[in-house]
Amino acid sequence: MVILRPTPESLDTDVLIIGAGPAGLMAALTLSRLGIRVKLLDRRVPGETAGQADGIQPRTMEIWESLGIGAELKAVGSHIHRSVMYVPNDDGSGIKEASQTLTLPLDCTPHPYTLCVASSMTEGMLIRALAERGVIIDQPFVPKSMQIVKTEDDARVSYVEVTVAGLHEDYLRINGVRQADRGKLIDIPEAVKAGHVIRAKYVLGCDGARSWVRKAVGIALEGETTDLVWGVVEFTPETNFPTMRASNVIASPLSGGILHVPRENDTARVYIRLRRDPNTVAEGETQGSASQDSQEKIIESIEKAFLPYTMRLTNVTWCNEYKVGRRVASAFSSANCVFLLGDAVRTHSPMAGQGANGAMADACNLAWKLAYVLQGRANPDILDTYEAERRAHAMELMKFDRDIFEAFRPGVFTADAYINVRDQKVMFMSGVGVKCESRLTVPDRERVAPGLRIGERVPWAGITRHSDWTPSNLLDLMAYNGHFKLIILPGDIRDPLVAHLFSAFSWKLVESLRKDVIKFLDIFTVLDVPKETSCEGLHLPPAFRITENVYADEDGRGQAQQNGRLYESLNVRPDRGAAIVVRPDGITAMVTGVRAEYVDGIVKYLDAL
Ligand SMILES: Cc1cc2nc3c(=O)[nH]c(=O)nc-3n(C[C@H](O)[C@H](O)[C@H](O)COP(=O)(O)OP(=O)(O)OC[C@H]3O[C@@H](n4cnc5c(N)ncnc54)[C@H](O)[C@@H]3O)c2cc1C
């Protein structure tokens, strides 16, 4: 509902985030890193767990690195490099190994594996990173009502007013109120300890699949209910199964399709497709526990599935059965001031380990755009690109989810069918191959660098800093600091003409860019020369930071050292060079030649944000 009010003197916060799961925590962290005031609330009591995501994909680890976090989880989590497929053995009494493969090609990312850690550990890391920035979660809090307010003097200016209620932890504990039921307590005086109004420029609905925010702005989830019921168990295995440190996909003649993933501290999680009537299981009830009877059946089926190996499930910490809908929101935002992220905007099966990863990617995509608008560096219509880019991802995910689900259908499930689906989508699953397409990504029509995938994150390519020979990588330069990056590949500057053209380009660039744009632009140069080459003849403006930001296209150390791989992989034309504009979220946005006549294109792009 939209109402008119006088312009307030000030707002309580720039961005109010409702829900502190992976989407909300990442949104709060990225926004606060960019200097945006945030408030974050959640209906959970501190320390109470909610999410179940344990598979962290390579692109998420890269994003964490760009924020300076993640090392602690990589140290404790289980790294899944190896995937093994099992099929029925010859007499159908159990299983035998059929094939094995790498989880991911080794040369596409510094983290070619899935990291498996409990979701509470991932959330804990994000909460600690937020606390270091002075951001704490208001909890247990629930929203009561929300209004979009237009100001009377300028109808284009709006903000959002949300009435929230703090809940008594004792009331929740004594009455055993489930997380899903806490929103219903707002009219029970004994349950509510405080209520107040928060006025924010933007509200982010990060409140999960049954999002209150989504319903409050009248956005529907559209899609289908799947007819397959899954069981999931977390436990400590006692076993002689030979590939416990790999992820295992098992086509058991006795129990059907099984997916096993190793976890931290020698624990494990197993998903099993259950022969249950889908009508007996409620959609989206992923947090609870299965009945004792169901748990016993699930555990028995899993133990049987590993025959002829012994598998005993001890110390079972979670066992549930669930059915998931495959749905995408009809809109990702309302009135350009309420945005939906994560499960609030799409739901699907957890089979491919995508939900939490996608939720965190949503946050990274949206946060810098919100920061740019709030800081007056971009027009509000840049926010439309959030839906354009993330809806395409959601639709591709739905298709992938359908394919992988169908691969597990009883009767048709084979290791080959699974591998087929997986192999086709391995880069998408890893997050590394997810593409953003909107007005912010400009196709390379002149084929300046045909090997560059515009709309994907910058390639993982080893380089060497020219001044001190420090080995580095293009990805290492992509700090999530709110700055655009310009990666310039001028060519072989030992050729005086190339050096001259590069110099002319560089001076025209800094003269043409507005001061407030150049302040938020990090310029890096990668030369197509060995690192020993002298740069004395290069005459570049100070913004090019020749000591810190000039690199040689030289990968590796010692004998393994190789020159020219980046230029070669991007297919950069030696007569033109390439200047790659990269967005603050590490996504390549456009590429031009390194000649003075191309500067206007770069300036126009950055001016038109
Ligand atoms: C069994 C299982 C396994 C999975 N495995 C993986 C995996 O390996 N990898 C992966 O990426 N994903 C996985 N997922 C999916 C993943 O858990 C979700 O996609 C992810 O948690 C979504 O994050 P989110 O922040 O959008 O929502 P949630 O994690 O649901 O967080 C929503 C938050 O909002 C709060 N909230 C909700 N309503 C309100 C309200 N009215 N007021 C205040 N607060 C509210 C909740 O308390 C919660 O903290 C799995 C899911 C399941 C069920």
Ligand as a Chemical Component Dictionary entry (heavy atoms), coordinates in Angstrom:
data_LIG
# 
_chem_comp.id                   LIG 
_chem_comp.type                 NON-POLYMER 
_chem_comp.pdbx_formal_charge   0 
_chem_comp.three_letter_code    LIG 
# 
loop_
_chem_comp_atom.comp_id 
_chem_comp_atom.atom_id 
_chem_comp_atom.alt_atom_id 
_chem_comp_atom.type_symbol 
_chem_comp_atom.charge 
_chem_comp_atom.model_Cartn_x 
_chem_comp_atom.model_Cartn_y 
_chem_comp_atom.model_Cartn_z 
_chem_comp_atom.pdbx_ordinal 
LIG C1  C1  C 0 17.854 -30.231 3.194  1  
LIG C2  C2  C 0 18.357 -29.000 2.533  2  
LIG C3  C3  C 0 19.660 -28.947 2.061  3  
LIG C4  C4  C 0 20.149 -27.817 1.426  4  
LIG N1  N1  N 0 21.428 -27.808 0.975  5  
LIG C5  C5  C 0 21.903 -26.728 0.352  6  
LIG C6  C6  C 0 23.249 -26.674 -0.086 7  
LIG O1  O1  O 0 24.004 -27.620 0.062  8  
LIG N2  N2  N 0 23.694 -25.532 -0.689 9  
LIG C7  C7  C 0 22.874 -24.467 -0.878 10 
LIG O2  O2  O 0 23.320 -23.459 -1.436 11 
LIG N3  N3  N 0 21.598 -24.486 -0.466 12 
LIG C8  C8  C 0 21.088 -25.577 0.143  13 
LIG N4  N4  N 0 19.806 -25.584 0.601  14 
LIG C9  C9  C 0 18.951 -24.406 0.382  15 
LIG C10 C10 C 0 19.248 -23.310 1.403  16 
LIG O3  O3  O 0 19.095 -23.784 2.718  17 
LIG C11 C11 C 0 18.343 -22.112 1.189  18 
LIG O4  O4  O 0 18.213 -21.851 -0.171 19 
LIG C12 C12 C 0 18.926 -20.885 1.890  20 
LIG O5  O5  O 0 18.933 -21.085 3.278  21 
LIG C13 C13 C 0 18.143 -19.642 1.531  22 
LIG O6  O6  O 0 18.655 -18.556 2.233  23 
LIG P1  P1  P 0 17.723 -17.323 2.589  24 
LIG O7  O7  O 0 18.553 -16.406 3.394  25 
LIG O8  O8  O 0 17.080 -16.821 1.373  26 
LIG O9  O9  O 0 16.541 -17.931 3.453  27 
LIG P2  P2  P 0 16.565 -18.736 4.900  28 
LIG O10 O10 O 0 17.826 -19.468 5.007  29 
LIG O11 O11 O 0 15.299 -19.425 4.908  30 
LIG O12 O12 O 0 16.607 -17.540 5.910  31 
LIG C14 C14 C 0 15.480 -16.751 6.146  32 
LIG C15 C15 C 0 15.667 -16.040 7.463  33 
LIG O13 O13 O 0 14.561 -15.176 7.659  34 
LIG C16 C16 C 0 14.036 -15.341 8.960  35 
LIG N5  N5  N 0 12.605 -15.045 8.876  36 
LIG C17 C17 C 0 11.670 -15.695 8.165  37 
LIG N6  N6  N 0 10.481 -15.095 8.306  38 
LIG C18 C18 C 0 10.675 -14.047 9.134  39 
LIG C19 C19 C 0 9.827  -13.049 9.667  40 
LIG N7  N7  N 0 8.520  -12.994 9.369  41 
LIG N8  N8  N 0 10.355 -12.136 10.498 42 
LIG C20 C20 C 0 11.671 -12.165 10.809 43 
LIG N9  N9  N 0 12.519 -13.089 10.336 44 
LIG C21 C21 C 0 12.024 -14.008 9.502  45 
LIG C22 C22 C 0 14.345 -16.784 9.323  46 
LIG O14 O14 O 0 14.416 -16.957 10.725 47 
LIG C23 C23 C 0 15.697 -16.996 8.650  48 
LIG O15 O15 O 0 16.752 -16.642 9.496  49 
LIG C24 C24 C 0 19.302 -26.701 1.250  50 
LIG C25 C25 C 0 17.990 -26.731 1.733  51 
LIG C26 C26 C 0 17.517 -27.869 2.360  52 
LIG C27 C27 C 0 16.108 -27.885 2.844  53 
# 
loop_
_chem_comp_bond.comp_id 
_chem_comp_bond.atom_id_1 
_chem_comp_bond.atom_id_2 
_chem_comp_bond.value_order 
_chem_comp_bond.pdbx_ordinal 
LIG C1  C2  SING 1  
LIG C2  C3  SING 2  
LIG C2  C26 DOUB 3  
LIG C3  C4  DOUB 4  
LIG C4  N1  SING 5  
LIG C4  C24 SING 6  
LIG N1  C5  DOUB 7  
LIG C5  C6  SING 8  
LIG C5  C8  SING 9  
LIG C6  O1  DOUB 10 
LIG C6  N2  SING 11 
LIG N2  C7  SING 12 
LIG C7  O2  DOUB 13 
LIG C7  N3  SING 14 
LIG N3  C8  DOUB 15 
LIG C8  N4  SING 16 
LIG N4  C9  SING 17 
LIG N4  C24 SING 18 
LIG C9  C10 SING 19 
LIG C10 O3  SING 20 
LIG C10 C11 SING 21 
LIG C11 O4  SING 22 
LIG C11 C12 SING 23 
LIG C12 O5  SING 24 
LIG C12 C13 SING 25 
LIG C13 O6  SING 26 
LIG O6  P1  SING 27 
LIG P1  O7  DOUB 28 
LIG P1  O8  SING 29 
LIG P1  O9  SING 30 
LIG O9  P2  SING 31 
LIG P2  O10 DOUB 32 
LIG P2  O11 SING 33 
LIG P2  O12 SING 34 
LIG O12 C14 SING 35 
LIG C14 C15 SING 36 
LIG C15 O13 SING 37 
LIG C15 C23 SING 38 
LIG O13 C16 SING 39 
LIG C16 N5  SING 40 
LIG C16 C22 SING 41 
LIG N5  C17 SING 42 
LIG N5  C21 SING 43 
LIG C17 N6  DOUB 44 
LIG N6  C18 SING 45 
LIG C18 C19 SING 46 
LIG C18 C21 DOUB 47 
LIG C19 N7  SING 48 
LIG C19 N8  DOUB 49 
LIG N8  C20 SING 50 
LIG C20 N9  DOUB 51 
LIG N9  C21 SING 52 
LIG C22 O14 SING 53 
LIG C22 C23 SING 54 
LIG C23 O15 SING 55 
LIG C24 C25 DOUB 56 
LIG C25 C26 SING 57 
LIG C26 C27 SING 58 
# 
